[in-house]
Amino acid sequence: MPQTMTLDEKLAISMKACALYDAGDKEGFSRVIRTAPMPPYLAKIYKEKIGAKALIQSGRNLSEAEAEFGSDWLAR
């Protein structure tokens, strides 16, 4: 089962992403923010709206959704 990030780890990612955004590095912002776990409820909505394949290709961290819904949730 995937390990979930602590609140402090998520905050550190957010702070780093914000600093990159403020510095005008939107590509860096996008790259860093995708490392933060997407909340399971959002992952479920994204799966319904854009499909599992597109969600996987987005590069988002889906570890919390996998922990909540099971490792095969994207295939269902």
mmJSON file of the N, C-alpha and C atoms, coordinates in Angstrom:
{"data_MODEL":{"atom_site":{
"group_PDB":["ATOM","ATOM","ATOM","ATOM","ATOM","ATOM","ATOM","ATOM","ATOM","ATOM","ATOM","ATOM","ATOM","ATOM","ATOM","ATOM","ATOM","ATOM","ATOM","ATOM","ATOM","ATOM","ATOM","ATOM","ATOM","ATOM","ATOM","ATOM","ATOM","ATOM","ATOM","ATOM","ATOM","ATOM","ATOM","ATOM","ATOM","ATOM","ATOM","ATOM","ATOM","ATOM","ATOM","ATOM","ATOM","ATOM","ATOM","ATOM","ATOM","ATOM","ATOM","ATOM","ATOM","ATOM","ATOM","ATOM","ATOM","ATOM","ATOM","ATOM","ATOM","ATOM","ATOM","ATOM","ATOM","ATOM","ATOM","ATOM","ATOM","ATOM","ATOM","ATOM","ATOM","ATOM","ATOM","ATOM","ATOM","ATOM","ATOM","ATOM","ATOM","ATOM","ATOM","ATOM","ATOM","ATOM","ATOM","ATOM","ATOM","ATOM","ATOM","ATOM","ATOM","ATOM","ATOM","ATOM","ATOM","ATOM","ATOM","ATOM","ATOM","ATOM","ATOM","ATOM","ATOM","ATOM","ATOM","ATOM","ATOM","ATOM","ATOM","ATOM","ATOM","ATOM","ATOM","ATOM","ATOM","ATOM","ATOM","ATOM","ATOM","ATOM","ATOM","ATOM","ATOM","ATOM","ATOM","ATOM","ATOM","ATOM","ATOM","ATOM","ATOM","ATOM","ATOM","ATOM","ATOM","ATOM","ATOM","ATOM","ATOM","ATOM","ATOM","ATOM","ATOM","ATOM","ATOM","ATOM","ATOM","ATOM","ATOM","ATOM","ATOM","ATOM","ATOM","ATOM","ATOM","ATOM","ATOM","ATOM","ATOM","ATOM","ATOM","ATOM","ATOM","ATOM","ATOM","ATOM","ATOM","ATOM","ATOM","ATOM","ATOM","ATOM","ATOM","ATOM","ATOM","ATOM","ATOM","ATOM","ATOM","ATOM","ATOM","ATOM","ATOM","ATOM","ATOM","ATOM","ATOM","ATOM","ATOM","ATOM","ATOM","ATOM","ATOM","ATOM","ATOM","ATOM","ATOM","ATOM","ATOM","ATOM","ATOM","ATOM","ATOM","ATOM","ATOM","ATOM","ATOM","ATOM","ATOM","ATOM","ATOM","ATOM","ATOM","ATOM","ATOM","ATOM","ATOM","ATOM","ATOM","ATOM","ATOM","ATOM","ATOM","ATOM","ATOM","ATOM"],
"id":[1,2,3,4,5,6,7,8,9,10,11,12,13,14,15,16,17,18,19,20,21,22,23,24,25,26,27,28,29,30,31,32,33,34,35,36,37,38,39,40,41,42,43,44,45,46,47,48,49,50,51,52,53,54,55,56,57,58,59,60,61,62,63,64,65,66,67,68,69,70,71,72,73,74,75,76,77,78,79,80,81,82,83,84,85,86,87,88,89,90,91,92,93,94,95,96,97,98,99,100,101,102,103,104,105,106,107,108,109,110,111,112,113,114,115,116,117,118,119,120,121,122,123,124,125,126,127,128,129,130,131,132,133,134,135,136,137,138,139,140,141,142,143,144,145,146,147,148,149,150,151,152,153,154,155,156,157,158,159,160,161,162,163,164,165,166,167,168,169,170,171,172,173,174,175,176,177,178,179,180,181,182,183,184,185,186,187,188,189,190,191,192,193,194,195,196,197,198,199,200,201,202,203,204,205,206,207,208,209,210,211,212,213,214,215,216,217,218,219,220,221,222,223,224,225,226,227,228],
"type_symbol":["N","C","C","N","C","C","N","C","C","N","C","C","N","C","C","N","C","C","N","C","C","N","C","C","N","C","C","N","C","C","N","C","C","N","C","C","N","C","C","N","C","C","N","C","C","N","C","C","N","C","C","N","C","C","N","C","C","N","C","C","N","C","C","N","C","C","N","C","C","N","C","C","N","C","C","N","C","C","N","C","C","N","C","C","N","C","C","N","C","C","N","C","C","N","C","C","N","C","C","N","C","C","N","C","C","N","C","C","N","C","C","N","C","C","N","C","C","N","C","C","N","C","C","N","C","C","N","C","C","N","C","C","N","C","C","N","C","C","N","C","C","N","C","C","N","C","C","N","C","C","N","C","C","N","C","C","N","C","C","N","C","C","N","C","C","N","C","C","N","C","C","N","C","C","N","C","C","N","C","C","N","C","C","N","C","C","N","C","C","N","C","C","N","C","C","N","C","C","N","C","C","N","C","C","N","C","C","N","C","C","N","C","C","N","C","C","N","C","C","N","C","C","N","C","C","N","C","C"],
"label_atom_id":["N","CA","C","N","CA","C","N","CA","C","N","CA","C","N","CA","C","N","CA","C","N","CA","C","N","CA","C","N","CA","C","N","CA","C","N","CA","C","N","CA","C","N","CA","C","N","CA","C","N","CA","C","N","CA","C","N","CA","C","N","CA","C","N","CA","C","N","CA","C","N","CA","C","N","CA","C","N","CA","C","N","CA","C","N","CA","C","N","CA","C","N","CA","C","N","CA","C","N","CA","C","N","CA","C","N","CA","C","N","CA","C","N","CA","C","N","CA","C","N","CA","C","N","CA","C","N","CA","C","N","CA","C","N","CA","C","N","CA","C","N","CA","C","N","CA","C","N","CA","C","N","CA","C","N","CA","C","N","CA","C","N","CA","C","N","CA","C","N","CA","C","N","CA","C","N","CA","C","N","CA","C","N","CA","C","N","CA","C","N","CA","C","N","CA","C","N","CA","C","N","CA","C","N","CA","C","N","CA","C","N","CA","C","N","CA","C","N","CA","C","N","CA","C","N","CA","C","N","CA","C","N","CA","C","N","CA","C","N","CA","C","N","CA","C","N","CA","C","N","CA","C","N","CA","C","N","CA","C","N","CA","C","N","CA","C"],
"label_alt_id":[null,null,null,null,null,null,null,null,null,null,null,null,null,null,null,null,null,null,null,null,null,null,null,null,null,null,null,null,null,null,null,null,null,null,null,null,null,null,null,null,null,null,null,null,null,null,null,null,null,null,null,null,null,null,null,null,null,null,null,null,null,null,null,null,null,null,null,null,null,null,null,null,null,null,null,null,null,null,null,null,null,null,null,null,null,null,null,null,null,null,null,null,null,null,null,null,null,null,null,null,null,null,null,null,null,null,null,null,null,null,null,null,null,null,null,null,null,null,null,null,null,null,null,null,null,null,null,null,null,null,null,null,null,null,null,null,null,null,null,null,null,null,null,null,null,null,null,null,null,null,null,null,null,null,null,null,null,null,null,null,null,null,null,null,null,null,null,null,null,null,null,null,null,null,null,null,null,null,null,null,null,null,null,null,null,null,null,null,null,null,null,null,null,null,null,null,null,null,null,null,null,null,null,null,null,null,null,null,null,null,null,null,null,null,null,null,null,null,null,null,null,null,null,null,null,null,null,null],
"label_comp_id":["MET","MET","MET","PRO","PRO","PRO","GLN","GLN","GLN","THR","THR","THR","MET","MET","MET","THR","THR","THR","LEU","LEU","LEU","ASP","ASP","ASP","GLU","GLU","GLU","LYS","LYS","LYS","LEU","LEU","LEU","ALA","ALA","ALA","ILE","ILE","ILE","SER","SER","SER","MET","MET","MET","LYS","LYS","LYS","ALA","ALA","ALA","CYS","CYS","CYS","ALA","ALA","ALA","LEU","LEU","LEU","TYR","TYR","TYR","ASP","ASP","ASP","ALA","ALA","ALA","GLY","GLY","GLY","ASP","ASP","ASP","LYS","LYS","LYS","GLU","GLU","GLU","GLY","GLY","GLY","PHE","PHE","PHE","SER","SER","SER","ARG","ARG","ARG","VAL","VAL","VAL","ILE","ILE","ILE","ARG","ARG","ARG","THR","THR","THR","ALA","ALA","ALA","PRO","PRO","PRO","MET","MET","MET","PRO","PRO","PRO","PRO","PRO","PRO","TYR","TYR","TYR","LEU","LEU","LEU","ALA","ALA","ALA","LYS","LYS","LYS","ILE","ILE","ILE","TYR","TYR","TYR","LYS","LYS","LYS","GLU","GLU","GLU","LYS","LYS","LYS","ILE","ILE","ILE","GLY","GLY","GLY","ALA","ALA","ALA","LYS","LYS","LYS","ALA","ALA","ALA","LEU","LEU","LEU","ILE","ILE","ILE","GLN","GLN","GLN","SER","SER","SER","GLY","GLY","GLY","ARG","ARG","ARG","ASN","ASN","ASN","LEU","LEU","LEU","SER","SER","SER","GLU","GLU","GLU","ALA","ALA","ALA","GLU","GLU","GLU","ALA","ALA","ALA","GLU","GLU","GLU","PHE","PHE","PHE","GLY","GLY","GLY","SER","SER","SER","ASP","ASP","ASP","TRP","TRP","TRP","LEU","LEU","LEU","ALA","ALA","ALA","ARG","ARG","ARG"],
"label_asym_id":["A","A","A","A","A","A","A","A","A","A","A","A","A","A","A","A","A","A","A","A","A","A","A","A","A","A","A","A","A","A","A","A","A","A","A","A","A","A","A","A","A","A","A","A","A","A","A","A","A","A","A","A","A","A","A","A","A","A","A","A","A","A","A","A","A","A","A","A","A","A","A","A","A","A","A","A","A","A","A","A","A","A","A","A","A","A","A","A","A","A","A","A","A","A","A","A","A","A","A","A","A","A","A","A","A","A","A","A","A","A","A","A","A","A","A","A","A","A","A","A","A","A","A","A","A","A","A","A","A","A","A","A","A","A","A","A","A","A","A","A","A","A","A","A","A","A","A","A","A","A","A","A","A","A","A","A","A","A","A","A","A","A","A","A","A","A","A","A","A","A","A","A","A","A","A","A","A","A","A","A","A","A","A","A","A","A","A","A","A","A","A","A","A","A","A","A","A","A","A","A","A","A","A","A","A","A","A","A","A","A","A","A","A","A","A","A","A","A","A","A","A","A","A","A","A","A","A","A"],
"label_entity_id":["1","1","1","1","1","1","1","1","1","1","1","1","1","1","1","1","1","1","1","1","1","1","1","1","1","1","1","1","1","1","1","1","1","1","1","1","1","1","1","1","1","1","1","1","1","1","1","1","1","1","1","1","1","1","1","1","1","1","1","1","1","1","1","1","1","1","1","1","1","1","1","1","1","1","1","1","1","1","1","1","1","1","1","1","1","1","1","1","1","1","1","1","1","1","1","1","1","1","1","1","1","1","1","1","1","1","1","1","1","1","1","1","1","1","1","1","1","1","1","1","1","1","1","1","1","1","1","1","1","1","1","1","1","1","1","1","1","1","1","1","1","1","1","1","1","1","1","1","1","1","1","1","1","1","1","1","1","1","1","1","1","1","1","1","1","1","1","1","1","1","1","1","1","1","1","1","1","1","1","1","1","1","1","1","1","1","1","1","1","1","1","1","1","1","1","1","1","1","1","1","1","1","1","1","1","1","1","1","1","1","1","1","1","1","1","1","1","1","1","1","1","1","1","1","1","1","1","1"],
"label_seq_id":[1,1,1,2,2,2,3,3,3,4,4,4,5,5,5,6,6,6,7,7,7,8,8,8,9,9,9,10,10,10,11,11,11,12,12,12,13,13,13,14,14,14,15,15,15,16,16,16,17,17,17,18,18,18,19,19,19,20,20,20,21,21,21,22,22,22,23,23,23,24,24,24,25,25,25,26,26,26,27,27,27,28,28,28,29,29,29,30,30,30,31,31,31,32,32,32,33,33,33,34,34,34,35,35,35,36,36,36,37,37,37,38,38,38,39,39,39,40,40,40,41,41,41,42,42,42,43,43,43,44,44,44,45,45,45,46,46,46,47,47,47,48,48,48,49,49,49,50,50,50,51,51,51,52,52,52,53,53,53,54,54,54,55,55,55,56,56,56,57,57,57,58,58,58,59,59,59,60,60,60,61,61,61,62,62,62,63,63,63,64,64,64,65,65,65,66,66,66,67,67,67,68,68,68,69,69,69,70,70,70,71,71,71,72,72,72,73,73,73,74,74,74,75,75,75,76,76,76],
"pdbx_PDB_ins_code":[null,null,null,null,null,null,null,null,null,null,null,null,null,null,null,null,null,null,null,null,null,null,null,null,null,null,null,null,null,null,null,null,null,null,null,null,null,null,null,null,null,null,null,null,null,null,null,null,null,null,null,null,null,null,null,null,null,null,null,null,null,null,null,null,null,null,null,null,null,null,null,null,null,null,null,null,null,null,null,null,null,null,null,null,null,null,null,null,null,null,null,null,null,null,null,null,null,null,null,null,null,null,null,null,null,null,null,null,null,null,null,null,null,null,null,null,null,null,null,null,null,null,null,null,null,null,null,null,null,null,null,null,null,null,null,null,null,null,null,null,null,null,null,null,null,null,null,null,null,null,null,null,null,null,null,null,null,null,null,null,null,null,null,null,null,null,null,null,null,null,null,null,null,null,null,null,null,null,null,null,null,null,null,null,null,null,null,null,null,null,null,null,null,null,null,null,null,null,null,null,null,null,null,null,null,null,null,null,null,null,null,null,null,null,null,null,null,null,null,null,null,null,null,null,null,null,null,null],
"Cartn_x":[0.847,0.0,0.899,0.545,1.375,1.39,2.507,2.638,2.11,1.311,0.779,1.76,1.703,2.576,1.999,2.885,2.453,1.999,1.29,0.85,2.056,3.103,4.316,4.97,4.979,5.547,4.721,3.404,2.533,2.724,2.855,3.069,4.395,5.427,6.738,6.656,5.927,5.747,4.996,3.949,3.159,3.999,4.797,5.641,6.677,7.265,8.249,7.576,6.39,5.659,5.285,4.831,4.466,5.675,6.816,8.037,8.41,8.283,8.58,7.6,6.337,5.319,5.595,5.888,6.179,7.422,8.356,9.578,9.353,8.136,7.824,8.12,8.47,8.782,7.529,6.666,5.396,5.589,6.595,6.885,7.381,8.252,8.737,7.608,6.729,5.555,4.737,4.445,3.622,4.29,5.584,6.331,6.295,6.496,6.555,5.173,4.168,2.842,2.265,2.676,2.19,2.742,3.781,4.333,3.504,2.68,1.789,0.632,0.222,-0.869,-2.183,-2.828,-4.15,-5.143,-5.985,-6.982,-7.858,-8.183,-8.962,-10.259,-10.98,-12.246,-12.011,-10.899,-10.595,-10.156,-9.363,-8.919,-10.116,-11.103,-12.307,-13.059,-13.186,-13.857,-13.074,-11.767,-10.938,-11.082,-11.09,-11.241,-12.558,-13.628,-14.937,-14.977,-14.307,-14.389,-13.41,-12.16,-11.159,-10.733,-11.105,-10.758,-9.485,-9.387,-8.249,-6.934,-6.937,-5.7,-5.147,-6.012,-5.567,-5.091,-5.749,-5.344,-3.949,-3.698,-2.371,-1.335,-1.657,-0.725,-0.455,-1.326,-1.138,0.083,0.512,1.682,1.394,0.131,-0.228,0.057,0.328,0.566,-0.8,-1.083,-2.382,-2.303,-1.267,-1.036,-2.162,-2.725,-3.796,-5.084,-5.365,-6.537,-6.352,-5.142,-4.86,-5.007,-4.558,-4.687,-6.156,-6.967,-8.381,-9.236,-8.99,-9.865,-9.314,-8.042,-7.416,-6.52,-5.575,-4.573,-5.147,-6.323,-6.907,-8.023,-8.141,-9.279,-9.346,-8.21,-8.241,-8.756,-8.559,-9.007,-10.499,-11.08,-12.51,-13.389],
"Cartn_y":[-1.174,0.0,1.246,2.261,3.461,4.214,4.846,5.634,7.037,7.57,8.914,9.937,11.133,12.218,12.869,13.377,14.133,15.52,16.189,17.551,18.466,18.269,19.082,18.865,17.63,17.339,18.003,17.96,18.601,20.117,20.681,22.114,22.519,21.723,22.025,22.035,21.093,21.059,22.301,22.654,23.834,25.106,25.236,26.42,26.513,25.383,25.369,25.733,25.17,25.462,26.935,27.502,28.927,29.815,29.452,30.23,30.195,29.032,28.925,29.759,29.704,30.479,31.976,32.407,33.82,34.28,33.366,33.687,33.649,33.303,33.266,31.936,30.933,29.605,28.736,28.948,28.212,26.738,26.401,24.989,24.297,24.968,24.419,24.26,25.255,25.184,23.944,23.764,22.637,21.301,21.222,19.992,19.657,20.656,20.425,20.138,20.88,20.716,19.333,18.739,17.382,16.321,16.652,15.663,15.563,16.573,16.516,15.581,14.774,13.848,14.578,14.118,14.65,14.06,14.897,14.356,13.304,12.229,11.154,11.609,12.546,12.977,13.671,14.429,15.065,14.04,13.078,12.039,11.289,11.024,10.331,11.178,12.469,13.365,13.442,13.603,13.664,12.387,11.238,9.969,9.952,10.425,10.453,11.445,12.587,13.661,13.486,13.086,13.009,11.591,10.643,9.25,8.843,7.553,7.005,7.207,6.991,7.113,8.531,9.517,10.912,11.283,10.752,11.021,10.459,9.268,8.664,9.481,9.88,10.652,12.047,12.539,13.87,13.932,12.771,12.729,13.099,13.233,13.59,12.43,12.769,11.789,11.28,10.036,9.439,8.485,8.615,7.671,7.664,8.816,8.835,8.229,8.439,7.816,6.3,5.868,4.429,3.83,4.555,4.068,3.977,4.932,4.95,3.995,3.942,3.177,1.808,1.545,0.285,0.464,-0.427,-0.294,-0.439,-1.041,-1.25,-0.248,0.824,1.742,2.392,2.61,3.232,2.268,0.988,-0.015,-0.323,0.033,-0.274,0.773],
"Cartn_z":[0.0,0.0,0.0,-0.799,-0.871,0.464,0.724,1.941,1.672,2.593,2.42,2.985,2.437,2.884,4.127,4.937,6.107,5.651,6.517,6.226,6.019,6.797,6.646,5.282,4.813,3.491,2.385,2.524,1.538,1.549,2.739,2.86,2.228,2.436,1.842,0.315,-0.251,-1.697,-2.166,-1.458,-1.822,-1.751,-0.711,-0.554,-1.674,-2.021,-3.108,-4.428,-4.664,-5.897,-5.968,-4.878,-4.848,-5.123,-4.562,-4.796,-6.285,-6.904,-8.336,-9.164,-8.796,-9.503,-9.368,-8.145,-7.901,-8.657,-8.878,-9.619,-11.131,-11.534,-12.963,-13.631,-12.854,-13.411,-13.372,-14.338,-14.35,-14.671,-15.474,-15.744,-14.474,-13.735,-12.468,-11.475,-11.414,-10.552,-10.882,-12.159,-12.597,-12.26,-12.483,-12.211,-10.715,-9.868,-8.422,-7.854,-8.279,-7.693,-7.999,-9.112,-9.442,-8.505,-7.737,-6.801,-5.522,-5.249,-4.083,-4.409,-3.463,-3.736,-4.045,-5.091,-5.416,-4.414,-3.814,-2.881,-3.579,-2.875,-3.494,-4.147,-3.519,-4.121,-5.462,-5.586,-6.868,-7.906,-7.478,-8.401,-8.978,-8.144,-8.596,-9.628,-9.369,-10.317,-11.625,-11.538,-12.736,-13.555,-12.882,-13.589,-14.361,-13.736,-14.392,-15.551,-15.39,-16.392,-17.555,-17.259,-18.334,-18.657,-17.803,-18.031,-17.316,-17.058,-16.312,-17.057,-18.362,-19.136,-19.071,-19.263,-19.207,-17.81,-16.789,-15.421,-15.157,-15.613,-15.456,-16.202,-17.428,-18.253,-17.694,-16.823,-16.252,-15.334,-14.861,-13.99,-12.551,-12.197,-10.825,-9.88,-8.635,-7.586,-7.125,-7.396,-7.074,-5.875,-5.08,-3.978,-2.948,-2.641,-1.639,-2.181,-3.454,-4.072,-4.103,-4.414,-4.434,-3.034,-2.026,-0.651,-0.235,-0.696,-0.303,-1.133,-2.442,-3.344,-3.749,-3.448,-3.827,-5.044,-5.186,-6.246,-7.651,-7.77,-9.095,-9.424,-8.659,-8.814,-10.19,-10.821,-12.146,-13.22,-13.001,-13.981,-13.85,-12.73,-12.518,-13.138],
"occupancy":[1.0,1.0,1.0,1.0,1.0,1.0,1.0,1.0,1.0,1.0,1.0,1.0,1.0,1.0,1.0,1.0,1.0,1.0,1.0,1.0,1.0,1.0,1.0,1.0,1.0,1.0,1.0,1.0,1.0,1.0,1.0,1.0,1.0,1.0,1.0,1.0,1.0,1.0,1.0,1.0,1.0,1.0,1.0,1.0,1.0,1.0,1.0,1.0,1.0,1.0,1.0,1.0,1.0,1.0,1.0,1.0,1.0,1.0,1.0,1.0,1.0,1.0,1.0,1.0,1.0,1.0,1.0,1.0,1.0,1.0,1.0,1.0,1.0,1.0,1.0,1.0,1.0,1.0,1.0,1.0,1.0,1.0,1.0,1.0,1.0,1.0,1.0,1.0,1.0,1.0,1.0,1.0,1.0,1.0,1.0,1.0,1.0,1.0,1.0,1.0,1.0,1.0,1.0,1.0,1.0,1.0,1.0,1.0,1.0,1.0,1.0,1.0,1.0,1.0,1.0,1.0,1.0,1.0,1.0,1.0,1.0,1.0,1.0,1.0,1.0,1.0,1.0,1.0,1.0,1.0,1.0,1.0,1.0,1.0,1.0,1.0,1.0,1.0,1.0,1.0,1.0,1.0,1.0,1.0,1.0,1.0,1.0,1.0,1.0,1.0,1.0,1.0,1.0,1.0,1.0,1.0,1.0,1.0,1.0,1.0,1.0,1.0,1.0,1.0,1.0,1.0,1.0,1.0,1.0,1.0,1.0,1.0,1.0,1.0,1.0,1.0,1.0,1.0,1.0,1.0,1.0,1.0,1.0,1.0,1.0,1.0,1.0,1.0,1.0,1.0,1.0,1.0,1.0,1.0,1.0,1.0,1.0,1.0,1.0,1.0,1.0,1.0,1.0,1.0,1.0,1.0,1.0,1.0,1.0,1.0,1.0,1.0,1.0,1.0,1.0,1.0,1.0,1.0,1.0,1.0,1.0,1.0,1.0,1.0,1.0,1.0,1.0,1.0],
"B_iso_or_equiv":[0.0,0.0,0.0,0.0,0.0,0.0,0.0,0.0,0.0,0.0,0.0,0.0,0.0,0.0,0.0,0.0,0.0,0.0,0.0,0.0,0.0,0.0,0.0,0.0,0.0,0.0,0.0,0.0,0.0,0.0,0.0,0.0,0.0,0.0,0.0,0.0,0.0,0.0,0.0,0.0,0.0,0.0,0.0,0.0,0.0,0.0,0.0,0.0,0.0,0.0,0.0,0.0,0.0,0.0,0.0,0.0,0.0,0.0,0.0,0.0,0.0,0.0,0.0,0.0,0.0,0.0,0.0,0.0,0.0,0.0,0.0,0.0,0.0,0.0,0.0,0.0,0.0,0.0,0.0,0.0,0.0,0.0,0.0,0.0,0.0,0.0,0.0,0.0,0.0,0.0,0.0,0.0,0.0,0.0,0.0,0.0,0.0,0.0,0.0,0.0,0.0,0.0,0.0,0.0,0.0,0.0,0.0,0.0,0.0,0.0,0.0,0.0,0.0,0.0,0.0,0.0,0.0,0.0,0.0,0.0,0.0,0.0,0.0,0.0,0.0,0.0,0.0,0.0,0.0,0.0,0.0,0.0,0.0,0.0,0.0,0.0,0.0,0.0,0.0,0.0,0.0,0.0,0.0,0.0,0.0,0.0,0.0,0.0,0.0,0.0,0.0,0.0,0.0,0.0,0.0,0.0,0.0,0.0,0.0,0.0,0.0,0.0,0.0,0.0,0.0,0.0,0.0,0.0,0.0,0.0,0.0,0.0,0.0,0.0,0.0,0.0,0.0,0.0,0.0,0.0,0.0,0.0,0.0,0.0,0.0,0.0,0.0,0.0,0.0,0.0,0.0,0.0,0.0,0.0,0.0,0.0,0.0,0.0,0.0,0.0,0.0,0.0,0.0,0.0,0.0,0.0,0.0,0.0,0.0,0.0,0.0,0.0,0.0,0.0,0.0,0.0,0.0,0.0,0.0,0.0,0.0,0.0,0.0,0.0,0.0,0.0,0.0,0.0],
"pdbx_formal_charge":[null,null,null,null,null,null,null,null,null,null,null,null,null,null,null,null,null,null,null,null,null,null,null,null,null,null,null,null,null,null,null,null,null,null,null,null,null,null,null,null,null,null,null,null,null,null,null,null,null,null,null,null,null,null,null,null,null,null,null,null,null,null,null,null,null,null,null,null,null,null,null,null,null,null,null,null,null,null,null,null,null,null,null,null,null,null,null,null,null,null,null,null,null,null,null,null,null,null,null,null,null,null,null,null,null,null,null,null,null,null,null,null,null,null,null,null,null,null,null,null,null,null,null,null,null,null,null,null,null,null,null,null,null,null,null,null,null,null,null,null,null,null,null,null,null,null,null,null,null,null,null,null,null,null,null,null,null,null,null,null,null,null,null,null,null,null,null,null,null,null,null,null,null,null,null,null,null,null,null,null,null,null,null,null,null,null,null,null,null,null,null,null,null,null,null,null,null,null,null,null,null,null,null,null,null,null,null,null,null,null,null,null,null,null,null,null,null,null,null,null,null,null,null,null,null,null,null,null],
"auth_seq_id":[1,1,1,2,2,2,3,3,3,4,4,4,5,5,5,6,6,6,7,7,7,8,8,8,9,9,9,10,10,10,11,11,11,12,12,12,13,13,13,14,14,14,15,15,15,16,16,16,17,17,17,18,18,18,19,19,19,20,20,20,21,21,21,22,22,22,23,23,23,24,24,24,25,25,25,26,26,26,27,27,27,28,28,28,29,29,29,30,30,30,31,31,31,32,32,32,33,33,33,34,34,34,35,35,35,36,36,36,37,37,37,38,38,38,39,39,39,40,40,40,41,41,41,42,42,42,43,43,43,44,44,44,45,45,45,46,46,46,47,47,47,48,48,48,49,49,49,50,50,50,51,51,51,52,52,52,53,53,53,54,54,54,55,55,55,56,56,56,57,57,57,58,58,58,59,59,59,60,60,60,61,61,61,62,62,62,63,63,63,64,64,64,65,65,65,66,66,66,67,67,67,68,68,68,69,69,69,70,70,70,71,71,71,72,72,72,73,73,73,74,74,74,75,75,75,76,76,76],
"auth_comp_id":["MET","MET","MET","PRO","PRO","PRO","GLN","GLN","GLN","THR","THR","THR","MET","MET","MET","THR","THR","THR","LEU","LEU","LEU","ASP","ASP","ASP","GLU","GLU","GLU","LYS","LYS","LYS","LEU","LEU","LEU","ALA","ALA","ALA","ILE","ILE","ILE","SER","SER","SER","MET","MET","MET","LYS","LYS","LYS","ALA","ALA","ALA","CYS","CYS","CYS","ALA","ALA","ALA","LEU","LEU","LEU","TYR","TYR","TYR","ASP","ASP","ASP","ALA","ALA","ALA","GLY","GLY","GLY","ASP","ASP","ASP","LYS","LYS","LYS","GLU","GLU","GLU","GLY","GLY","GLY","PHE","PHE","PHE","SER","SER","SER","ARG","ARG","ARG","VAL","VAL","VAL","ILE","ILE","ILE","ARG","ARG","ARG","THR","THR","THR","ALA","ALA","ALA","PRO","PRO","PRO","MET","MET","MET","PRO","PRO","PRO","PRO","PRO","PRO","TYR","TYR","TYR","LEU","LEU","LEU","ALA","ALA","ALA","LYS","LYS","LYS","ILE","ILE","ILE","TYR","TYR","TYR","LYS","LYS","LYS","GLU","GLU","GLU","LYS","LYS","LYS","ILE","ILE","ILE","GLY","GLY","GLY","ALA","ALA","ALA","LYS","LYS","LYS","ALA","ALA","ALA","LEU","LEU","LEU","ILE","ILE","ILE","GLN","GLN","GLN","SER","SER","SER","GLY","GLY","GLY","ARG","ARG","ARG","ASN","ASN","ASN","LEU","LEU","LEU","SER","SER","SER","GLU","GLU","GLU","ALA","ALA","ALA","GLU","GLU","GLU","ALA","ALA","ALA","GLU","GLU","GLU","PHE","PHE","PHE","GLY","GLY","GLY","SER","SER","SER","ASP","ASP","ASP","TRP","TRP","TRP","LEU","LEU","LEU","ALA","ALA","ALA","ARG","ARG","ARG"],
"auth_asym_id":["A","A","A","A","A","A","A","A","A","A","A","A","A","A","A","A","A","A","A","A","A","A","A","A","A","A","A","A","A","A","A","A","A","A","A","A","A","A","A","A","A","A","A","A","A","A","A","A","A","A","A","A","A","A","A","A","A","A","A","A","A","A","A","A","A","A","A","A","A","A","A","A","A","A","A","A","A","A","A","A","A","A","A","A","A","A","A","A","A","A","A","A","A","A","A","A","A","A","A","A","A","A","A","A","A","A","A","A","A","A","A","A","A","A","A","A","A","A","A","A","A","A","A","A","A","A","A","A","A","A","A","A","A","A","A","A","A","A","A","A","A","A","A","A","A","A","A","A","A","A","A","A","A","A","A","A","A","A","A","A","A","A","A","A","A","A","A","A","A","A","A","A","A","A","A","A","A","A","A","A","A","A","A","A","A","A","A","A","A","A","A","A","A","A","A","A","A","A","A","A","A","A","A","A","A","A","A","A","A","A","A","A","A","A","A","A","A","A","A","A","A","A","A","A","A","A","A","A"],
"auth_atom_id":["N","CA","C","N","CA","C","N","CA","C","N","CA","C","N","CA","C","N","CA","C","N","CA","C","N","CA","C","N","CA","C","N","CA","C","N","CA","C","N","CA","C","N","CA","C","N","CA","C","N","CA","C","N","CA","C","N","CA","C","N","CA","C","N","CA","C","N","CA","C","N","CA","C","N","CA","C","N","CA","C","N","CA","C","N","CA","C","N","CA","C","N","CA","C","N","CA","C","N","CA","C","N","CA","C","N","CA","C","N","CA","C","N","CA","C","N","CA","C","N","CA","C","N","CA","C","N","CA","C","N","CA","C","N","CA","C","N","CA","C","N","CA","C","N","CA","C","N","CA","C","N","CA","C","N","CA","C","N","CA","C","N","CA","C","N","CA","C","N","CA","C","N","CA","C","N","CA","C","N","CA","C","N","CA","C","N","CA","C","N","CA","C","N","CA","C","N","CA","C","N","CA","C","N","CA","C","N","CA","C","N","CA","C","N","CA","C","N","CA","C","N","CA","C","N","CA","C","N","CA","C","N","CA","C","N","CA","C","N","CA","C","N","CA","C","N","CA","C","N","CA","C","N","CA","C","N","CA","C","N","CA","C","N","CA","C"],
"pdbx_PDB_model_num":[1,1,1,1,1,1,1,1,1,1,1,1,1,1,1,1,1,1,1,1,1,1,1,1,1,1,1,1,1,1,1,1,1,1,1,1,1,1,1,1,1,1,1,1,1,1,1,1,1,1,1,1,1,1,1,1,1,1,1,1,1,1,1,1,1,1,1,1,1,1,1,1,1,1,1,1,1,1,1,1,1,1,1,1,1,1,1,1,1,1,1,1,1,1,1,1,1,1,1,1,1,1,1,1,1,1,1,1,1,1,1,1,1,1,1,1,1,1,1,1,1,1,1,1,1,1,1,1,1,1,1,1,1,1,1,1,1,1,1,1,1,1,1,1,1,1,1,1,1,1,1,1,1,1,1,1,1,1,1,1,1,1,1,1,1,1,1,1,1,1,1,1,1,1,1,1,1,1,1,1,1,1,1,1,1,1,1,1,1,1,1,1,1,1,1,1,1,1,1,1,1,1,1,1,1,1,1,1,1,1,1,1,1,1,1,1,1,1,1,1,1,1,1,1,1,1,1,1]
}}}
